[in-house]
Amino acid sequence: MSVVVVGVDYLGSIEKNLYSMGVTELLHISGRKSFGKNKMNVPKDTAFVLVLTDYVNHCAAKNAKLVAKAQSIPLVFAKRSWSAVEEKLRDSKII
């Protein structure tokens, strides 16, 4: 399972916990600087896009949303803590 994470500079324990859930490939985009929706390359087998809202540029979050919607990939917005991420993933029935 492949996951794209947008936001924050350092993932901390979130990365380790995602791998323990069965993630095999993790693409991290810091999201501090805005990027165009054409510059966000999402792998074809992406299970979901996770946007960490604590330190993300508004434009980067919007472009991540547009790319995920265009490719019919589930999108999850959460704060940068594992408990918040896990709660949002369970609420959206991704895990």
Residue pairs with C-beta under 8 A, 6 or more apart in sequence:
1 22
1 23
1 24
1 25
1 45
1 47
2 23
2 24
2 25
2 26
2 27
2 43
2 45
2 46
2 47
3 18
3 23
3 25
3 26
3 27
3 46
3 47
3 48
3 49
3 50
4 26
4 27
4 28
4 29
4 40
4 42
4 43
4 46
4 48
4 49
4 50
4 64
5 11
5 14
5 15
5 18
5 26
5 27
5 28
5 29
5 49
5 50
5 51
5 52
6 29
6 31
6 49
6 50
6 51
6 52
6 56
6 60
6 61
6 64
7 29
7 30
7 31
7 51
7 52
7 53
7 54
7 55
7 56
7 60
7 61
7 80
8 30
8 31
8 52
8 54
8 55
8 56
8 80
9 30
9 32
9 55
11 28
12 80
13 82
14 52
14 80
14 82
14 85
15 26
15 28
17 82
17 85
17 86
18 26
19 26
21 95
23 47
25 43
27 42
27 43
29 35
29 40
29 60
29 64
31 51
31 52
31 55
31 56
31 57
31 60
31 61
31 64
32 55
32 56
32 57
32 60
33 57
33 60
34 57
34 59
34 60
34 63
35 59
35 60
35 63
36 63
37 63
37 66
37 67
40 63
40 64
40 67
42 49
42 67
42 68
42 71
42 73
46 71
46 73
47 73
47 74
47 94
48 73
48 74
48 75
48 76
48 89
48 92
48 94
49 64
49 67
49 68
49 73
49 74
49 75
49 76
50 76
50 78
50 85
51 61
51 64
51 65
51 75
51 76
51 77
51 78
52 78
52 79
52 80
52 85
53 61
53 77
53 78
53 79
53 80
54 79
54 80
55 80
61 77
64 75
65 75
67 73
68 74
68 75
69 75
74 92
74 94
76 85
76 88
76 89
76 92
76 94
77 88
78 84
78 85
78 87
78 88
78 89
79 85
86 95
89 95
